Amino acid sequence: MKKYYYSFLMVIFCQAMYGQMNYQAIVFDDFGEPLSSSTVGVRASIHLNTPNGTISYQETQSVVTDDFGRLNLVIGDGVSTIGSYASVPRTGLHFLEIEVDVDGGANYTSLSTVEIQSAFKADEIDPIFDASPAGGITNADIANWNNPPGGAGTVIAIDNSNFQTEPISDFNMINIQEPLVLTSNYFSFNRDGLLVSGGAMSSTNGSTVDFGDNTTVSNVSFSNIEISGFKITFVNCDFSGNIEFPDECNIVGGRFLNCTATTPSVNNWILSISGCDVDNSTIARVQSMSNCLIEDSTIGESNSYNAENIHNCTINDSEFFNTGMFTNNVCDDVYVEIRNDQNFGIIEGNTFEGLFTGKNTIVEVNRNSSQAEHKMRISDNHFWSSAGDYSIVLNGTYSNSTFDSMVFIDGNSFSRGISAIDNNTNSVYLFVRNNTVQNTTSGIGVNSGGFAVVTDNFNIP
């Protein structure tokens, strides 16, 4: 029976850079049926420049069609009869001619000739690319980018076996694999822009770890250690024991548990603590605390200007010293004290219920400085005091020949206690107005006259 063949699919893809080419066709018999499971002889030739040009490479193969008559070739895998596949020029035009003997021999008949480009064009030199800086990229450059030798972006694993010796550069990413215990000061992290994560660091003798400038530290536990650096950001870290924090650091998330937090001097600050749990801890110098749960803790120092802004926190059994702004907090058994050098203060929008252990007042303003400039506003709070105690106590001499002091107590509600206010001051301009007082022994606690203006308050017996 006479058989014939028909090319159904030409070259379907070509791999570049001296890669082989895959070619597929379907062979039919003279009844139009696929010639299945038959041995076919194939000769492939690559012509240069024209379909009938010089043959740069030629090979032969014996191929068995599949059940559907498909002929699958890998050009470059056959037996070479002219040249070598690797030596085909990578420039100019190329044409692939496929010849077939359907009887499996070497009596070939041309099946098709098609232009091929991708396998060889990929190897041509692009003059624009070659003239650009990218043309100078070497394999060594690529290896360094994939695995930079200690440069920016390198990920370095640190454990007890190498943390003292591993070289660290600016902008490295450091992963602490296990708890590290320092017995001496550690300065390997004294670099710029590090990303440090995982593990724990502690000290047996109060040693210092220096994080350089603008480092971000995440998910690290610290205990009994001094932390040095500048503008460090701590994310989801835990702190316990005695911790000395670097100046102008920020703490986001995480927890203070049984922690005494200080800074190197009264002129250094923790800039902000937000979204943290603070439990049974003392934080001496912090400018702002927000959205924290604070329990059984002391914030600020009784002798220094501290804690400028405490807001949106839930607070239980804790005391605060020298706050500039104490706003929108929910407080249970809390003591807030303003002392000496604090020149302004706003206590606003809070809910206070109950007194801190050992205190007989919720808010106490103590001022005896010779520089008695003082502006204080206590407004829109809700106070629930205890029987026999006070919600607000004002103490001290508030003015001199240079400075005047004004205290506004406005729009609050007071419940229970001896009186809402215990006023032990003189020479202060005191304005008490628009407050509501309920179930106190002596009402508002301040009479009009002298430097006091008491007006528009509502007393519910």
C-alpha positions in Angstrom: 0.0 0.0 0.0 1.4 3.4 -0.9 1.7 5.7 2.0 2.1 9.4 2.2 2.8 11.9 4.9 1.5 15.3 5.9 3.0 17.9 8.3 0.4 18.8 10.8 2.5 20.7 13.4 5.8 22.5 12.7 8.5 23.4 15.2 6.6 24.0 18.5 9.5 25.3 20.6 13.2 25.9 20.5 15.6 26.2 23.4 18.2 28.9 23.2 21.9 28.9 23.9 22.9 25.8 22.0 19.8 23.9 23.3 18.0 21.4 21.2 14.9 22.0 19.2 11.7 19.9 19.5 9.8 19.2 16.3 6.4 17.5 15.9 4.4 16.3 12.8 1.6 13.8 12.0 2.1 11.2 9.3 -1.0 9.9 7.4 -1.5 6.9 5.0 -3.1 7.3 1.6 -6.5 6.8 3.1 -6.0 9.9 5.3 -5.6 7.8 8.5 -2.8 8.5 10.9 0.2 6.2 10.4 0.3 4.9 13.9 3.0 2.8 15.6 5.3 2.7 12.6 9.0 3.2 12.2 9.9 6.2 10.1 13.3 7.4 8.9 13.9 11.1 9.3 16.7 13.4 8.0 16.9 17.0 9.4 19.0 19.6 7.7 19.7 23.3 8.8 20.2 25.6 5.7 21.9 29.0 6.1 20.4 32.2 4.7 17.9 30.6 2.2 15.7 27.5 2.2 18.1 25.9 -0.3 21.3 27.4 1.1 24.4 25.7 2.4 23.7 22.9 4.9 25.5 23.8 8.1 24.2 20.8 10.0 22.5 17.5 9.1 21.4 14.5 11.1 19.4 11.3 10.7 17.1 9.5 13.1 14.8 6.5 13.2 11.5 7.4 14.9 8.4 5.4 15.8 5.1 7.3 15.5 2.6 7.1 18.4 -0.9 5.7 18.3 -2.1 9.0 16.7 0.6 9.0 14.0 2.6 11.7 15.7 6.2 12.1 14.9 8.3 13.7 17.7 11.9 14.7 17.1 14.6 16.4 19.2 16.9 18.1 16.7 20.4 17.7 17.9 20.0 14.2 19.3 20.4 12.4 16.0 23.4 10.9 14.1 25.3 13.7 12.5 26.1 13.4 8.8 27.2 17.0 8.2 28.8 19.3 10.8 27.8 19.5 14.4 24.8 21.1 16.0 26.9 23.2 18.4 28.8 24.7 15.5 25.8 26.1 13.7 26.4 29.9 13.4 24.3 32.0 15.8 23.7 34.9 13.4 21.9 35.2 10.1 18.9 33.2 8.8 18.3 29.5 9.4 15.9 27.1 7.7 15.1 23.6 8.9 14.3 21.0 6.3 12.7 17.7 7.4 12.8 14.7 5.0 11.0 11.4 5.8 11.1 7.8 4.6 7.8 6.2 5.9 9.2 2.7 5.3 11.9 3.4 7.9 14.8 3.5 5.5 17.0 6.2 3.9 14.9 6.9 0.8 13.9 10.3 2.0 11.3 12.6 0.6 11.2 16.3 1.7 8.3 16.9 4.1 8.7 20.7 4.9 11.2 23.5 5.1 10.5 26.3 7.7 12.5 29.2 8.9 13.8 28.9 12.5 14.8 31.8 14.7 14.5 31.5 18.4 17.2 28.8 19.1 19.9 30.8 17.3 18.7 34.4 17.5 18.9 34.1 21.3 22.6 33.7 21.0 23.2 36.7 18.7 24.9 39.7 20.4 22.7 42.7 20.8 24.9 45.7 20.1 22.8 48.0 22.4 23.0 45.5 25.3 26.7 44.9 24.7 27.4 48.7 24.9 25.4 49.0 28.2 26.8 48.5 31.7 24.8 45.3 31.8 27.1 43.9 29.1 29.9 43.7 31.7 27.9 41.4 34.1 29.9 38.2 34.9 28.9 34.9 36.3 30.8 35.9 39.5 28.6 39.0 39.8 25.4 36.9 39.5 26.8 34.5 42.2 27.4 37.5 44.5 23.9 38.8 44.0 22.3 35.5 44.8 24.5 35.0 47.8 26.2 38.3 48.8 29.4 37.8 50.9 28.4 39.8 54.0 26.9 42.7 52.1 23.6 44.5 52.4 20.7 42.1 52.5 22.7 39.1 53.6 20.8 36.8 56.0 23.1 35.7 58.9 22.2 33.0 61.4 23.6 33.7 64.8 23.9 31.1 67.7 26.2 30.5 70.6 28.9 29.0 68.4 29.4 32.0 66.2 27.8 35.2 67.6 31.2 36.5 68.8 33.0 35.9 65.5 30.5 36.2 62.7 31.2 39.4 60.6 28.2 41.6 60.3 27.8 44.6 57.9 25.3 47.5 57.6 21.8 46.4 56.5 22.3 42.7 57.2 19.4 40.6 58.3 20.3 38.7 61.5 18.3 35.7 62.8 19.1 34.7 66.3 18.7 30.9 66.4 18.8 30.4 70.2 19.2 32.3 73.5 22.4 34.2 73.7 23.9 34.9 77.2 26.4 37.8 77.3 29.2 37.9 79.8 30.8 41.0 78.3 29.8 43.9 76.1 28.8 42.9 72.6 29.3 45.3 69.7 29.0 43.1 66.6 25.5 44.5 66.0 26.8 48.1 66.1 25.9 48.7 62.4 23.3 50.8 60.6 19.9 49.6 59.5 20.1 46.0 60.7 17.0 43.7 60.8 17.4 41.5 63.8 14.8 38.8 64.7 14.2 35.7 66.8 15.8 34.2 69.8 16.7 35.9 73.1 19.5 37.9 74.7 20.3 38.2 78.4 23.3 39.0 80.5 24.8 37.7 83.8 26.4 41.1 84.7 24.4 43.8 83.0 26.5 43.7 79.8 25.6 46.0 76.8 24.5 45.0 73.4 24.8 47.8 70.8 22.4 47.8 67.9 23.9 50.8 66.1 21.5 53.3 64.4 18.0 52.7 62.9 17.9 49.0 63.5 14.7 47.1 63.7 14.5 44.3 66.3 11.6 41.9 66.2 10.4 38.9 68.2 13.5 38.9 70.5 13.2 38.4 74.3 15.5 40.5 76.5 16.4 40.0 80.2 18.8 41.9 82.5 20.7 43.6 79.8 21.7 47.1 78.7 20.6 48.0 75.1 22.6 50.7 73.3 22.0 52.4 70.0 20.0 55.2 68.5 16.4 55.3 67.1 16.0 51.5 67.5 12.5 50.1 66.8 11.4 47.0 68.8 8.5 45.0 67.4 6.8 42.2 69.4 9.7 41.9 71.8 9.5 40.8 75.5 11.4 42.6 78.3 12.0 41.3 81.8 14.4 42.1 84.6 16.6 45.3 84.5 16.6 46.7 81.0 18.3 49.9 80.0 16.9 51.2 76.7 18.6 53.4 74.1 17.7 57.0 73.6 14.7 57.7 71.2 13.7 54.1 70.7 10.2 53.0 69.8 8.5 49.9 71.1 5.5 48.4 69.2 3.7 45.3 70.6 5.3 42.9 72.9 5.4 42.7 76.7 7.0 44.1 79.8 6.9 41.6 82.6 8.5 42.1 86.0 10.7 44.7 84.2 12.5 47.8 85.5 13.0 50.0 82.4 15.5 52.9 82.5 17.5 55.0 80.1 21.2 56.1 80.4 20.2 59.5 81.8 17.3 61.8 82.5 17.9 63.4 79.2 17.3 60.2 77.3 13.8 58.9 76.5 11.9 55.9 75.2 9.9 57.9 72.5 6.9 55.7 72.4 5.4 52.4 73.7 2.3 51.3 71.8 0.1 48.2 71.8 2.1 46.5 74.7 1.2 44.6 77.8 2.9 46.2 80.8 2.6 43.9 83.9 4.3 44.5 87.3 6.9 46.8 85.7 8.4 50.2 86.2 9.1 52.4 83.2 11.0 55.5 84.3 11.3 57.7 81.1 8.8 57.4 78.3 7.3 60.2 76.2 4.2 58.5 75.0 2.2 55.3 75.8 -0.9 54.4 73.7 -3.2 51.4 73.4 -1.5 49.5 76.1 -2.8 47.2 78.9 -1.0 48.5 82.0 -1.3 46.5 85.3 0.4 46.7 88.7 3.0 49.1 87.3 4.6 52.5 87.8 5.1 54.9 84.9 7.4 57.9 85.3 9.5 59.1 88.2 8.4 61.2 91.1 11.3 63.6 90.8 11.5 64.1 87.0 9.6 65.4 84.1 8.3 62.2 82.4 5.5 60.5 80.5 4.3 63.4 78.3 1.3 61.5 76.9 -0.6 58.5 78.2 -3.7 57.8 76.0 -6.2 55.2 75.0 -4.9 52.7 77.6 -6.6 50.2 79.9 -5.0 50.6 83.3 -5.4 48.6 86.5 -3.7 49.1 89.9 -1.0 51.5 88.6 0.5 54.9 89.3 1.7 57.7 87.0 4.0 60.6 87.7 4.3 63.9 85.8 2.2 63.2 82.8 1.7 66.1 80.4 -1.4 64.6 78.9 -3.4 61.8 80.4 -6.4 61.2 78.0 -9.1 58.7 77.1 -7.9 56.0 79.4 -10.0 53.5 81.3 -8.6 53.3 84.8 -9.3 51.0 87.8 -7.5 51.9 91.1 -5.1 54.4 89.6 -3.0 57.3 91.0 -1.9 60.2 88.8 0.5 62.8 90.3 1.8 66.1 88.7 4.9 67.5 90.4 7.2 70.5 90.4 8.7 71.2 87.0 5.6 70.2 85.0 4.5 73.4 83.3 1.3 72.2 81.7 -1.0 69.3 81.9 -4.2 67.9 80.5 -6.2 65.2 82.2 -9.2 64.6 79.9 -11.8 62.1 78.8 -10.8 59.4 81.3 -12.8 57.0 83.5 -11.4 56.6 87.0 -12.8 54.0 89.4 -11.2 53.5 92.8 -7.9 54.5 94.4 -4.4 53.1 94.1 -3.3 51.1 97.2 -2.2 53.5 100.0 -3.5 56.7 98.4 -6.5 58.8 99.4 -6.9 60.6 96.1 -7.0 59.7 92.3 -5.4 62.9 90.9 -2.9 64.9 92.9 -1.3 68.1 91.7 1.7 69.1 93.9 3.6 72.2 92.9 6.1 74.1 95.1 8.7 75.2 92.5 9.9 78.8 92.6 9.3 78.8 88.9 5.6 78.3 89.4 4.3 78.7 85.9 1.6 76.1 85.7 -1.4 75.5 83.4 -3.5 72.5 84.3 -6.8 71.4 82.7 -8.8 68.5 84.3 -12.0 68.1 82.2 -14.6 65.7 81.0 -13.5 62.8 83.3 -15.7 60.5 85.3 -14.4 59.9 88.9 -15.7 57.2 91.2 -13.8 57.7 94.5 -14.1 55.9 97.8 -16.0 57.0 100.9 -13.8 59.3 103.0 -11.4 60.1 100.1 -11.0 62.7 97.3 -11.0 62.6 93.5 -8.7 65.6 93.1 -6.2 67.1 95.5 -4.4 70.4 94.8 -1.3 71.2 96.9 1.4 73.8 97.0 2.1 77.5 96.2 1.5 78.1 92.6 2.7 81.6 91.8 5.4 84.1 92.4 6.3 87.6 91.2 7.0 86.3 87.7 4.6 83.5 86.9 0.9 82.9 87.5 -0.8 79.5 87.6 -4.2 78.5 86.4 -6.1 75.2 87.1 -9.3 74.5 85.2 -11.6 71.8 86.5 -14.4 71.6 84.0 -17.2 69.3 82.9 -16.3 66.3 85.2 -18.6 64.0 87.1 -17.7 63.1 90.6 -19.2 60.3 92.7 -18.6 59.6 96.4 -15.8 60.7 98.7 -15.5 63.5 101.3 -15.6 66.0 98.4 -14.7 66.2 94.7 -11.8 68.5 95.3 -9.4 69.0 98.3 -8.0 72.5 97.7 -4.8 73.2 99.7 -3.4 75.9 97.5 -3.1 79.6 97.6 -2.4 82.3 95.0 -3.6 80.0 92.2 -6.3 81.0 89.7 -8.7 78.1 90.1 -11.7 77.7 87.8 -14.3 75.1 88.8 -17.3 74.9 86.6 -19.9 72.7 84.8 -19.1 69.7 87.1 -21.6 67.2 88.5 -21.2 65.9 92.0 -23.1 63.0 93.6 -23.0 61.4 97.0 -20.1 63.3 98.4 -20.0 64.5 102.0 -19.0 68.1 101.2 -20.0 68.6 97.6 -17.5 70.2 95.2 -15.1 71.1 98.0 -14.1 74.6 96.8 -15.8 77.9 97.7 -15.9 81.0 95.6 -13.7 83.9 96.6 -10.1 85.0 96.4 -8.5 83.3 93.4 -11.3 80.7 93.0 -14.2 80.9 90.5 -16.8 78.3 91.2 -19.8 78.4 88.9 -22.5 76.3 87.2 -21.8 73.1 89.1 -24.6 70.7 89.9 -24.7 68.9 93.2 -26.8 65.8 93.7 -27.1 65.0 97.4 
